[in-house]
Amino acid sequence: MKTAHRTRLERRRREILRSLTPPETILRGSVFVRHRRCGGGTCWCAKDKKGHATAYISTTFADGHTEQISLPPELVAEARRWVATYRRWLRDIERICAINRELFRKRWIGKNLPE
């Protein structure tokens, strides 16, 4: 017979899986703003401490290579949402793994236990 604990774990796992956002909107990386001076002697940024603001996405690949992509202002909010979605996916996948470890620890996965 299924135990109440096993049933709760399996229900929680299904809830997490149902809550996952479609993977089309996942982006691993960080969105940040970098300030720089353009170098023009008459530009306002020559006197300003910060300079022009440019938003970027920084992504590190498995081989250690890092890529930075300049973002136009209209894409910054969307890029932040996609990165936040990735972080939620990561958190939820870890929660599912914790549930699976508990189920495996109890040897409930792979056995034909009576319902």
DRENTORKOL-3810 file (N, C-alpha, C; in nm, 4 decimals):
REM DRENTORKOL-3810
@n.u->0.0843; n.v->-0.1169; n.w->0.0000; ca.u->0.0000; ca.v->0.0000; ca.w->0.0000; c.u->0.0895; c.v->0.1241; c.w->0.0000
@n.u->0.0474; n.v->0.2254; n.w->-0.0753; ca.u->0.1205; ca.v->0.3508; ca.w->-0.0766; c.u->0.1104; c.v->0.4164; c.w->0.0595
@n.u->0.2205; n.v->0.4688; n.w->0.1032; ca.u->0.2160; ca.v->0.5400; ca.w->0.2296; c.u->0.1715; c.v->0.6836; c.w->0.2038
@n.u->0.1210; n.v->0.7494; n.w->0.3060; ca.u->0.0779; ca.v->0.8883; ca.w->0.2932; c.u->0.1971; c.v->0.9768; c.w->0.2562
@n.u->0.3138; n.v->0.9460; n.w->0.3105; ca.u->0.4336; ca.v->1.0242; ca.w->0.2823; c.u->0.4703; c.v->1.0139; c.w->0.1344
@n.u->0.4669; n.v->0.8930; n.w->0.0811; ca.u->0.4982; ca.v->0.8729; ca.w->-0.0608; c.u->0.3976; c.v->0.9476; c.w->-0.1472
@n.u->0.2716; n.v->0.9390; n.w->-0.1128; ca.u->0.1676; ca.v->1.0071; ca.w->-0.1893; c.u->0.1908; c.v->1.1578; c.w->-0.1896
@n.u->0.2254; n.v->1.2142; n.w->-0.0726; ca.u->0.2516; ca.v->1.3588; ca.w->-0.0640; c.u->0.3712; c.v->1.3975; c.w->-0.1506
@n.u->0.4765; n.v->1.3173; n.w->-0.1449; ca.u->0.5951; ca.v->1.3463; ca.w->-0.2253; c.u->0.5630; c.v->1.3431; c.w->-0.3751
@n.u->0.4912; n.v->1.2422; n.w->-0.4176; ca.u->0.4570; ca.v->1.2315; ca.w->-0.5597; c.u->0.3649; c.v->1.3449; c.w->-0.6039
@n.u->0.2718; n.v->1.3838; n.w->-0.5187; ca.u->0.1815; ca.v->1.4949; ca.w->-0.5506; c.u->0.2611; c.v->1.6251; c.w->-0.5633
@n.u->0.3533; n.v->1.6469; n.w->-0.4707; ca.u->0.4359; ca.v->1.7678; ca.w->-0.4742; c.u->0.5215; c.v->1.7704; c.w->-0.6002
@n.u->0.5760; n.v->1.6572; n.w->-0.6388; ca.u->0.6563; ca.v->1.6502; ca.w->-0.7610; c.u->0.5723; c.v->1.6861; c.w->-0.8833
@n.u->0.4504; n.v->1.6339; n.w->-0.8905; ca.u->0.3609; ca.v->1.6669; ca.w->-1.0028; c.u->0.3275; c.v->1.8158; c.w->-1.0044
@n.u->0.3040; n.v->1.8745; n.w->-0.8873; ca.u->0.2735; ca.v->2.0181; ca.w->-0.8789; c.u->0.3905; c.v->2.1021; c.w->-0.9315
@n.u->0.5096; n.v->2.0645; n.w->-0.8929; ca.u->0.6271; ca.v->2.1385; ca.w->-0.9396; c.u->0.6398; c.v->2.1258; c.w->-1.0911
@n.u->0.6231; n.v->2.0046; n.w->-1.1428; ca.u->0.6331; ca.v->1.9838; ca.w->-1.2882; c.u->0.5295; c.v->2.0651; c.w->-1.3642
@n.u->0.4075; n.v->2.0713; n.w->-1.3123; ca.u->0.3013; ca.v->2.1491; ca.w->-1.3780; c.u->0.3298; c.v->2.2986; c.w->-1.3747
@n.u->0.4034; n.v->2.3453; n.w->-1.2741; ca.u->0.4276; ca.v->2.4893; ca.w->-1.2599; c.u->0.5428; c.v->2.5398; c.w->-1.3462
@n.u->0.6198; n.v->2.4484; n.w->-1.4065; ca.u->0.7345; ca.v->2.4914; ca.w->-1.4861; c.u->0.6900; c.v->2.5688; c.w->-1.6091
@n.u->0.7592; n.v->2.6795; n.w->-1.6348; ca.u->0.7346; ca.v->2.7613; ca.w->-1.7528; c.u->0.7893; c.v->2.6873; c.w->-1.8747
@n.u->0.7298; n.v->2.7060; n.w->-1.9927; ca.u->0.7846; ca.v->2.6404; ca.w->-2.1121; c.u->0.9313; c.v->2.6773; c.w->-2.1327
@n.u->1.0124; n.v->2.5817; n.w->-2.1768; ca.u->1.1560; ca.v->2.6061; ca.w->-2.1889; c.u->1.1938; c.v->2.7076; c.w->-2.2967
@n.u->1.1015; n.v->2.7485; n.w->-2.3789; ca.u->1.1325; ca.v->2.8468; ca.w->-2.4834; c.u->1.1731; c.v->2.9814; c.w->-2.4254
@n.u->1.1404; n.v->3.0056; n.w->-2.2986; ca.u->1.1694; ca.v->3.1355; ca.w->-2.2380; c.u->1.2744; c.v->3.1242; c.w->-2.1278
@n.u->1.3705; n.v->3.0339; n.w->-2.1452; ca.u->1.4773; ca.v->3.0149; ca.w->-2.0472; c.u->1.6075; c.v->3.0670; c.w->-2.1068
@n.u->1.6806; n.v->3.1426; n.w->-2.0248; ca.u->1.8104; ca.v->3.1914; ca.w->-2.0676; c.u->1.9043; c.v->3.1899; c.w->-1.9475
@n.u->2.0102; n.v->3.1101; n.w->-1.9573; ca.u->2.1094; ca.v->3.1055; ca.w->-1.8495; c.u->2.2051; c.v->3.2222; c.w->-1.8670
@n.u->2.2260; n.v->3.2980; n.w->-1.7627; ca.u->2.3184; ca.v->3.4097; ca.w->-1.7685; c.u->2.2818; c.v->3.5159; c.w->-1.6674
@n.u->2.3367; n.v->3.6328; n.w->-1.6873; ca.u->2.3109; ca.v->3.7476; ca.w->-1.6006; c.u->2.2881; c.v->3.8689; c.w->-1.6888
@n.u->2.1959; n.v->3.9530; n.w->-1.6477; ca.u->2.1746; ca.v->4.0801; ca.w->-1.7167; c.u->2.2350; c.v->4.1881; c.w->-1.6282
@n.u->2.3183; n.v->4.2705; n.w->-1.6853; ca.u->2.3805; ca.v->4.3761; ca.w->-1.6074; c.u->2.3988; c.v->4.4994; c.w->-1.6942
@n.u->2.4240; n.v->4.6113; n.w->-1.6300; ca.u->2.4455; ca.v->4.7378; ca.w->-1.6995; c.u->2.5901; c.v->4.7804; c.w->-1.6764
@n.u->2.6543; n.v->4.8155; n.w->-1.7828; ca.u->2.7924; ca.v->4.8636; ca.w->-1.7766; c.u->2.7914; c.v->5.0093; c.w->-1.8238
@n.u->2.8655; n.v->5.0925; n.w->-1.7552; ca.u->2.8778; ca.v->5.2334; ca.w->-1.7928; c.u->3.0156; c.v->5.2541; c.w->-1.8555
@n.u->3.0182; n.v->5.3299; n.w->-1.9654; ca.u->3.1462; ca.v->5.3564; ca.w->-2.0306; c.u->3.1406; c.v->5.4924; c.w->-2.0993
@n.u->3.2560; n.v->5.5455; n.w->-2.1217; ca.u->3.2667; ca.v->5.6730; ca.w->-2.1943; c.u->3.2934; c.v->5.6421; c.w->-2.3411
@n.u->3.2317; n.v->5.7196; n.w->-2.4269; ca.u->3.2451; ca.v->5.6925; ca.w->-2.5704; c.u->3.3770; c.v->5.7445; c.w->-2.6272
@n.u->3.4394; n.v->5.8385; n.w->-2.5598; ca.u->3.5676; ca.v->5.8911; ca.w->-2.6073; c.u->3.5561; c.v->6.0225; c.w->-2.6811
@n.u->3.4342; n.v->6.0642; n.w->-2.7103; ca.u->3.4155; ca.v->6.1935; ca.w->-2.7772; c.u->3.4449; c.v->6.3075; c.w->-2.6805
@n.u->3.5352; n.v->6.3975; n.w->-2.7176; ca.u->3.5761; ca.v->6.5061; ca.w->-2.6294; c.u->3.4643; c.v->6.6026; c.w->-2.5938
@n.u->3.3661; n.v->6.6178; n.w->-2.6827; ca.u->3.2581; ca.v->6.7126; ca.w->-2.6558; c.u->3.1318; c.v->6.6446; c.w->-2.6025
@n.u->3.1336; n.v->6.5143; n.w->-2.5898; ca.u->3.0163; ca.v->6.4409; ca.w->-2.5401; c.u->3.0017; c.v->6.4643; c.w->-2.3894
@n.u->2.8802; n.v->6.4621; n.w->-2.3420; ca.u->2.8528; ca.v->6.4818; ca.w->-2.1981; c.u->2.9225; c.v->6.3763; c.w->-2.1131
@n.u->2.9468; n.v->6.2598; n.w->-2.1691; ca.u->3.0058; ca.v->6.1516; ca.w->-2.0902; c.u->3.1521; c.v->6.1778; c.w->-2.0559
@n.u->3.2164; n.v->6.2712; n.w->-2.1290; ca.u->3.3560; ca.v->6.3037; ca.w->-2.0989; c.u->3.3686; c.v->6.3678; c.w->-1.9610
@n.u->3.2630; n.v->6.4360; n.w->-1.9174; ca.u->3.2651; ca.v->6.5011; ca.w->-1.7866; c.u->3.1909; c.v->6.4223; c.w->-1.6801
@n.u->3.1034; n.v->6.3313; n.w->-1.7211; ca.u->3.0235; ca.v->6.2519; ca.w->-1.6273; c.u->3.1060; c.v->6.1350; c.w->-1.5756
@n.u->3.0919; n.v->6.1028; n.w->-1.4492; ca.u->3.1695; ca.v->5.9919; ca.w->-1.3912; c.u->3.1273; c.v->5.8557; c.w->-1.4441
@n.u->2.9977; n.v->5.8393; n.w->-1.4723; ca.u->2.9496; ca.v->5.7072; ca.w->-1.5142; c.u->2.9629; c.v->5.6840; c.w->-1.6639
@n.u->2.9241; n.v->5.7774; n.w->-1.7433; ca.u->2.9265; ca.v->5.7590; ca.w->-1.8874; c.u->2.7955; c.v->5.6994; c.w->-1.9376
@n.u->2.7981; n.v->5.6486; n.w->-2.0578; ca.u->2.6792; ca.v->5.5906; ca.w->-2.1207; c.u->2.6493; c.v->5.4542; c.w->-2.0589
@n.u->2.5227; n.v->5.4257; n.w->-2.0403; ca.u->2.4824; ca.v->5.2959; ca.w->-1.9852; c.u->2.4466; c.v->5.2024; c.w->-2.0995
@n.u->2.4989; n.v->5.0815; n.w->-2.0939; ca.u->2.4672; ca.v->4.9783; ca.w->-2.1917; c.u->2.4350; c.v->4.8505; c.w->-2.1154
@n.u->2.3246; n.v->4.7868; n.w->-2.1512; ca.u->2.2864; ca.v->4.6618; ca.w->-2.0857; c.u->2.3427; c.v->4.5442; c.w->-2.1650
@n.u->2.3785; n.v->4.4401; n.w->-2.0916; ca.u->2.4361; ca.v->4.3205; ca.w->-2.1522; c.u->2.3748; c.v->4.1955; c.w->-2.0899
@n.u->2.3832; n.v->4.0878; n.w->-2.1647; ca.u->2.3608; ca.v->3.9538; ca.w->-2.1098; c.u->2.4971; c.v->3.8868; c.w->-2.1124
@n.u->2.5345; n.v->3.8280; n.w->-2.0019; ca.u->2.6591; ca.v->3.7527; ca.w->-1.9957; c.u->2.6242; c.v->3.6065; c.w->-1.9748
@n.u->2.6770; n.v->3.5215; n.w->-2.0582; ca.u->2.6516; ca.v->3.3785; ca.w->-2.0501; c.u->2.7843; c.v->3.3045; c.w->-2.0492
@n.u->2.7985; n.v->3.2103; n.w->-1.9578; ca.u->2.9184; ca.v->3.1274; ca.w->-1.9516; c.u->2.8812; c.v->2.9873; c.w->-1.9987
@n.u->2.9601; n.v->2.9343; n.w->-2.0874; ca.u->2.9340; ca.v->2.8032; ca.w->-2.1437; c.u->3.0121; c.v->2.6961; c.w->-2.0693
@n.u->2.9774; n.v->2.5719; n.w->-2.0940; ca.u->3.0385; ca.v->2.4583; ca.w->-2.0241; c.u->3.1896; c.v->2.4539; c.w->-2.0419
@n.u->3.2394; n.v->2.4994; n.w->-2.1551; ca.u->3.3842; ca.v->2.4958; ca.w->-2.1782; c.u->3.4561; c.v->2.6130; c.w->-2.1129
@n.u->3.3820; n.v->2.6961; n.w->-2.0394; ca.u->3.4424; ca.v->2.8086; ca.w->-1.9694; c.u->3.4422; c.v->2.9379; c.w->-2.0482
@n.u->3.4035; n.v->2.9334; n.w->-2.1734; ca.u->3.3979; ca.v->3.0511; ca.w->-2.2589; c.u->3.2800; c.v->3.1394; c.w->-2.2166
@n.u->3.3028; n.v->3.2695; n.w->-2.2041; ca.u->3.1967; ca.v->3.3630; ca.w->-2.1675; c.u->3.1638; c.v->3.4505; c.w->-2.2868
@n.u->3.0365; n.v->3.4699; n.w->-2.3094; ca.u->2.9887; ca.v->3.5546; ca.w->-2.4186; c.u->2.9064; c.v->3.6674; c.w->-2.3593
@n.u->2.9283; n.v->3.7879; n.w->-2.4089; ca.u->2.8464; ca.v->3.9012; ca.w->-2.3685; c.u->2.7755; c.v->3.9551; c.w->-2.4910
@n.u->2.6463; n.v->3.9795; n.w->-2.4742; ca.u->2.5639; ca.v->4.0287; ca.w->-2.5837; c.u->2.5096; c.v->4.1649; c.w->-2.5435
@n.u->2.5321; n.v->4.2661; n.w->-2.6263; ca.u->2.4750; ca.v->4.3981; ca.w->-2.6007; c.u->2.3253; c.v->4.3926; c.w->-2.6257
@n.u->2.2491; n.v->4.4546; n.w->-2.5368; ca.u->2.1040; ca.v->4.4536; ca.w->-2.5499; c.u->2.0505; c.v->4.5928; c.w->-2.5794
@n.u->1.9586; n.v->4.6032; n.w->-2.6748; ca.u->1.8901; ca.v->4.7309; ca.w->-2.6904; c.u->1.7953; c.v->4.7507; c.w->-2.5717
@n.u->1.7687; n.v->4.8740; n.w->-2.5340; ca.u->1.6851; ca.v->4.8997; ca.w->-2.4155; c.u->1.5515; c.v->4.8259; c.w->-2.4161
@n.u->1.4917; n.v->4.8073; n.w->-2.5310; ca.u->1.3594; ca.v->4.7432; ca.w->-2.5365; c.u->1.3640; c.v->4.5929; c.w->-2.5058
@n.u->1.4819; n.v->4.5315; n.w->-2.5044; ca.u->1.4929; ca.v->4.3886; ca.w->-2.4738; c.u->1.5397; c.v->4.3590; c.w->-2.3315
@n.u->1.5793; n.v->4.4606; n.w->-2.2569; ca.u->1.6350; ca.v->4.4388; ca.w->-2.1232; c.u->1.5333; c.v->4.3715; c.w->-2.0301
@n.u->1.4107; n.v->4.4219; n.w->-2.0252; ca.u->1.3086; ca.v->4.3643; ca.w->-1.9359; c.u->1.2801; c.v->4.2181; c.w->-1.9726
@n.u->1.2710; n.v->4.1896; n.w->-2.1015; ca.u->1.2455; ca.v->4.0514; ca.w->-2.1444; c.u->1.3632; c.v->3.9605; c.w->-2.1078
@n.u->1.4847; n.v->4.0083; n.w->-2.1275; ca.u->1.6024; ca.v->3.9289; ca.w->-2.0923; c.u->1.6050; c.v->3.8998; c.w->-1.9429
@n.u->1.5688; n.v->3.9973; n.w->-1.8613; ca.u->1.5637; ca.v->3.9761; ca.w->-1.7160; c.u->1.4592; c.v->3.8694; c.w->-1.6803
@n.u->1.3444; n.v->3.8723; n.w->-1.7487; ca.u->1.2405; ca.v->3.7707; ca.w->-1.7235; c.u->1.2911; c.v->3.6327; c.w->-1.7612
@n.u->1.3583; n.v->3.6196; n.w->-1.8745; ca.u->1.4081; ca.v->3.4893; ca.w->-1.9191; c.u->1.5136; c.v->3.4353; c.w->-1.8229
@n.u->1.6014; n.v->3.5213; n.w->-1.7736; ca.u->1.7029; ca.v->3.4790; ca.w->-1.6770; c.u->1.6354; c.v->3.4378; c.w->-1.5463
@n.u->1.5334; n.v->3.5127; n.w->-1.5036; ca.u->1.4596; ca.v->3.4768; ca.w->-1.3813; c.u->1.3897; c.v->3.3422; c.w->-1.3992
@n.u->1.3377; n.v->3.3152; n.w->-1.5182; ca.u->1.2744; ca.v->3.1863; ca.w->-1.5467; c.u->1.3764; c.v->3.0736; c.w->-1.5336
@n.u->1.4964; n.v->3.0947; n.w->-1.5850; ca.u->1.6016; ca.v->2.9938; ca.w->-1.5720; c.u->1.6305; c.v->2.9647; c.w->-1.4243
@n.u->1.6389; n.v->3.0695; n.w->-1.3452; ca.u->1.6692; ca.v->3.0505; ca.w->-1.2025; c.u->1.5565; c.v->2.9761; c.w->-1.1313
@n.u->1.4309; n.v->3.0059; n.w->-1.1687; ca.u->1.3175; ca.v->2.9309; ca.w->-1.1108; c.u->1.3243; c.v->2.7846; c.w->-1.1531
@n.u->1.3558; n.v->2.7574; n.w->-1.2800; ca.u->1.3697; ca.v->2.6195; ca.w->-1.3274; c.u->1.4752; c.v->2.5464; c.w->-1.2463
@n.u->1.5896; n.v->2.6111; n.w->-1.2285; ca.u->1.6976; ca.v->2.5491; ca.w->-1.1528; c.u->1.6516; c.v->2.5147; c.w->-1.0116
@n.u->1.5853; n.v->2.6088; n.w->-0.9450; ca.u->1.5351; ca.v->2.5870; ca.w->-0.8093; c.u->1.4357; c.v->2.4710; c.w->-0.8072
@n.u->1.3433; n.v->2.4699; n.w->-0.9043; ca.u->1.2419; ca.v->2.3655; ca.w->-0.9067; c.u->1.2994; c.v->2.2286; c.w->-0.9417
@n.u->1.3967; n.v->2.2242; n.w->-1.0302; ca.u->1.4622; ca.v->2.0971; ca.w->-1.0634; c.u->1.5315; c.v->2.0418; c.w->-0.9387
@n.u->1.5943; n.v->2.1284; n.w->-0.8603; ca.u->1.6569; ca.v->2.0837; ca.w->-0.7356; c.u->1.5525; c.v->2.0305; c.w->-0.6379
@n.u->1.4360; n.v->2.0916; n.w->-0.6344; ca.u->1.3286; ca.v->2.0418; ca.w->-0.5475; c.u->1.2818; c.v->1.9035; c.w->-0.5926
@n.u->1.2692; n.v->1.8863; n.w->-0.7242; ca.u->1.2295; ca.v->1.7553; ca.w->-0.7771; c.u->1.3364; c.v->1.6513; c.w->-0.7444
@n.u->1.4626; n.v->1.6889; n.w->-0.7580; ca.u->1.5714; ca.v->1.5959; ca.w->-0.7248; c.u->1.5669; c.v->1.5567; c.w->-0.5773
@n.u->1.5348; n.v->1.6510; n.w->-0.4904; ca.u->1.5253; ca.v->1.6203; ca.w->-0.3472; c.u->1.4123; c.v->1.5211; c.w->-0.3215
@n.u->1.2995; n.v->1.5394; n.w->-0.3890; ca.u->1.1878; ca.v->1.4456; ca.w->-0.3758; c.u->1.2288; c.v->1.3079; c.w->-0.4280
@n.u->1.2926; n.v->1.3065; n.w->-0.5449; ca.u->1.3351; ca.v->1.1788; ca.w->-0.6028; c.u->1.4368; c.v->1.1077; c.w->-0.5139
@n.u->1.5269; n.v->1.1836; n.w->-0.4528; ca.u->1.6219; ca.v->1.1210; ca.w->-0.3596; c.u->1.5487; c.v->1.0560; c.w->-0.2434
@n.u->1.4485; n.v->1.1261; n.w->-0.1905; ca.u->1.3720; ca.v->1.0710; ca.w->-0.0779; c.u->1.2967; c.v->0.9456; c.w->-0.1208
@n.u->1.2352; n.v->0.9499; n.w->-0.2378; ca.u->1.1646; ca.v->0.8316; ca.w->-0.2882; c.u->1.2628; c.v->0.7168; c.w->-0.3106
@n.u->1.3771; n.v->0.7478; n.w->-0.3675; ca.u->1.4757; ca.v->0.6433; ca.w->-0.3919; c.u->1.5314; c.v->0.5890; c.w->-0.2611
@n.u->1.5550; n.v->0.6789; n.w->-0.1678; ca.u->1.6065; ca.v->0.6370; ca.w->-0.0376; c.u->1.5125; c.v->0.5354; c.w->0.0261
@n.u->1.3854; n.v->0.5561; n.w->0.0096; ca.u->1.2854; ca.v->0.4658; ca.w->0.0657; c.u->1.2607; c.v->0.3456; c.w->-0.0272
@n.u->1.3324; n.v->0.3433; n.w->-0.1427; ca.u->1.3204; ca.v->0.2337; ca.w->-0.2388; c.u->1.1793; c.v->0.2221; c.w->-0.2959
@n.u->1.1165; n.v->0.3357; n.w->-0.3121; ca.u->0.9798; ca.v->0.3362; ca.w->-0.3652; c.u->0.9784; c.v->0.3449; c.w->-0.5174
@n.u->1.0854; n.v->0.3911; n.w->-0.5738; ca.u->1.0887; ca.v->0.4026; ca.w->-0.7196; c.u->1.1365; c.v->0.2702; c.w->-0.7761
@n.u->1.0704; n.v->0.2220; n.w->-0.8787; ca.u->1.1131; ca.v->0.1001; ca.w->-0.9453; c.u->1.0561; c.v->-0.0282; c.w->-0.8846
@n.u->0.9891; n.v->-0.0168; n.w->-0.7743; ca.u->0.9278; ca.v->-0.1369; ca.w->-0.7159; c.u->0.7806; c.v->-0.1402; c.w->-0.7534
@n.u->0.7314; n.v->-0.2577; n.w->-0.7635; ca.u->0.5889; ca.v->-0.2743; ca.w->-0.7914; c.u->0.5133; c.v->-0.2859; c.w->-0.6581
@n.u->0.5003; n.v->-0.1733; n.w->-0.5951; ca.u->0.4273; ca.v->-0.1739; ca.w->-0.4681; c.u->0.2780; c.v->-0.1745; c.w->-0.4957
@n.u->0.2026; n.v->-0.2476; n.w->-0.4192; ca.u->0.0572; ca.v->-0.2454; ca.w->-0.4380; c.u->0.0035; c.v->-0.1060; c.w->-0.4098
@n.u->-0.0943; n.v->-0.0677; n.w->-0.4865; ca.u->-0.1555; ca.v->0.0647; ca.w->-0.4694; c.u->-0.2413; c.v->0.0714; c.w->-0.3470
END
